[in-house]
Amino acid sequence: AAKNEKSRSELGRFLAKQVWTYQDRQCVLSTLAQLLLDKDCTVLVGRHLRPLLLDLLERNAEAIKAGGQINHDLHERLCVS
């Protein structure tokens, strides 16, 4: 989170916690998935979180298909990621 202002603002509230709940973990993963689609964060997230990359991509794929319609802008970002 310290390497990028956007990730710091998104994830900063979790860094101070001593114990994370299941909900906290899911929120962090969802936030990281969103940051993966941000062109300023894609390489940073992908490089540092390689073991989680497939999970993050899958979360994005599900979000892009939500509601029965595909968001083409997000789909393009997912493909680049």
Buried (B, 14 or more C-beta within 10 A) or exposed (E): BEEBEBBEEBBEEBEEEEEEEEEEEEBBBBBBBBBBBBEEBBEBBBEEBEEBBEEBBEBBBEBBEEEEEEBEEBBEBBEEB
